[in-house]
Amino acid sequence: MRRLLTAALAAGLVGSLPKWLPGRVVALRVKIFALVNGDEGLPIPGHRVGVKDFRRVYADPAANGRSKGAALSDLFWYWLAPGPEVHQEHLEAGPRYDEVAKTTRHILVKTRAESEELTRRVTEHVLDGLGVGDGRLIRLRDEMMPIWAELYYELVFGEPCPPEARDLIVGHADDVVAALKCVRPRNMRRRAKLTKYLRRRLGDIPHALPTRLTRDEQVFYLQGTFFNTAVVQMSEAMAHLLMIIAQHPDVQRRLAADPDDDEYLDRVIDEGLRTYPLFGIAHRITTGDIELDDTTIDAGTVLLFSYPDFHHAGFERPDEFDPSRWEPPVGCPAHGAVPDKAPDKAPDKVPGKAPAKKDVNFLPFGVAQNRACPARGLAPITMRVVTREFLRRYSVASSAAHTRSIPNRGPVFLTPRGSARSTRGPLAYLAVRDRWEDVWRSLAQLVFGTYMVLDARHKRLCVNYFANHGGE
C-alpha cells in the first residue's frame, strides 16, 4: 500500500511539473543573473523615471553611450560575437558610428516597389520548398529564417542568395538567437564558418564599405548587422506575427478573405509589435547629466529601457491582442506618423475608437534621435508581403504558449489553404508537447544561461576592449 501511495505521489509530482517548474526556474535564473552581474542600471519606466519621461530620456543627446562603462555590455558582446566591437548597435557615438550607420542606410535603401518585389520573390522561393502535405507541425522561426537570410544577402551582395550562403547565414543566426534565449551555449566554430565565407566574398560586395573599418572589421560589421541582428529580429517578428494569427481565427479569416487590405494588416502588425515588442531591455550609458522635472540622472548611469513595460503602459487590457486599438479616431482619415515626443498627458478617448499612434506609448523601432532601427522603413513593408504570401498558401493554428521571448520558436500546425484536415488532434498533441518541452527547456536555460553569464563575466570582452583601445 505504501509503495502504491509513493508511486501515486511521484506520478502526481511529475505530472504537475509543467504547471510550476518553469516559473520557478525562471525566477531562479533572474536571481542568478542579478547575483553575477550586480544590480547595475536604472530601470525606465521605474520609480525614479516614469512612463511620461521614457521618450524624453531615450531621445536625450546625453543618452548616447552604448557599451563602454556598462558591465552588462560584456554579456551582450559575448552573445553577439564575433566582432561585437563593430556591431552597429554597439559602436560608441562618433565618426566610426556615423559612417557605419550611413553605409547601412545606403544598403537598405530601396523603393517600396523594389522592396515588395524582392520580398515576394524570396518568400515564394523559400515557401516553394516548404513541404506540408495535408498538414505538418512546424516552428515558425525556423521556417522564417531562410526568407530573411536570402533577402538580406541579396541586399548586401546584389545577387540571389546561393544555397551555401543561406545555410551559413541561417546556421549563424540560429546559433546567436539560441544563445540569447539561453537554450544552447554559443558555438563559435559554427559562427566562424560565415565569417570565413564573408571574408572570401568581401570584394564581391557592390557597396562602398566603411573606410574607418579594417577589412576584418568590415566582415564583422556585415555579419553582425545584416546576418545576425537583421535576420534574427525579422525572423522573430514574423514568428510572433504568425503565432498571433494562428491563435486568433477571426483575424486569420479576415486577412485570408482580403489579403490586400493593407490598413487592417498594418493594424495587426502594429498590435503584434505592441504586445510582443522585439526589444526587451535596451541599455544606454549617459555621457552627461540629464535633467528632468523631479530628478537628475547622473553621467555614467546605465539606463535600462523596458520596451514591454512602456508598450503596456496606458492601455486597457494591455496583455490582450486587439488590432482595433489602431483604428483612426473619429474625424481622422488615417493614422499619423509615430513622433519621437511623448504626450504630456494621456489622450482623451473617443468612445468606440482608439487614440492615434502619436498619442500612445508605442516605439516599435526606437526613436530617431538615438539609434533607431535602420530597417524601420523596410521592416513593415517586408512583413506585410511575407504575411500575405504565407496566408495565400497556408492556414495556421497553434495551442502552444506564446511569450515575448518565444523560446519555443513558435510551434504551429500548418495546413494548405482550404484543406479540410481536422486540427483537433494535432493541436491537442502540440499543447501537451509544448508544456513538457517547457520543463526541460527551462532547466536547459538555467544551466546554459548561468554558464554563459559566468563565462562572459570571465572573458570581459567589452571591458578589455576599451581598456586596450581607449575611446573606440
Number of C-alpha atoms within 10 A of each C-alpha: 6 7 8 9 10 11 12 12 12 12 11 11 11 10 11 11 14 18 13 10 15 22 14 11 18 15 11 13 19 13 13 17 16 12 10 12 17 12 9 14 18 17 17 25 20 14 9 13 18 12 18 18 19 20 22 16 21 25 20 16 15 20 25 20 25 22 25 23 19 21 19 21 23 26 22 18 20 23 23 23 21 20 20 26 23 24 26 23 20 21 20 20 15 11 11 18 21 15 17 23 17 14 15 22 13 14 18 17 15 15 10 13 10 11 20 18 14 20 24 19 18 21 23 15 14 16 18 10 8 11 9 15 9 13 19 14 17 17 16 23 25 17 18 23 27 24 26 28 27 29 26 22 22 16 22 18 17 15 13 15 19 11 11 10 17 21 17 20 29 24 17 27 29 22 23 25 22 19 21 22 18 24 22 19 20 23 13 13 10 16 22 15 16 25 23 12 15 20 17 11 12 17 11 11 14 13 15 9 22 20 11 13 16 11 15 13 19 22 24 25 25 22 27 25 19 26 25 25 19 21 29 23 18 23 26 26 22 24 25 28 22 25 27 25 23 22 17 15 14 11 18 19 14 13 21 20 12 13 19 13 13 15 13 19 21 17 18 24 23 22 24 24 22 24 21 27 26 20 17 15 15 14 23 26 21 23 18 17 15 18 12 12 6 7 10 12 20 14 15 19 21 25 25 20 24 19 25 21 18 22 23 20 17 14 14 9 10 15 13 11 16 17 19 14 20 21 20 17 19 15 6 10 9 13 16 12 9 17 15 17 15 19 15 9 9 14 14 9 12 10 8 10 14 21 19 21 20 18 19 21 24 25 20 21 18 20 18 14 13 18 18 15 16 21 15 13 14 17 17 14 17 22 20 21 21 23 20 19 17 17 20 17 15 17 22 27 24 25 21 21 16 19 12 15 16 17 20 20 20 27 26 25 22 24 22 18 15 10 11 9 10 11 15 11 8 18 18 13 12 20 16 13 13 18 18 16 14 20 18 15 21 22 17 17 24 22 16 19 24 18 14 20 21 17 14 22 20 10 13 18 19 25 17 12 15 15 10 9 8 9 10 16
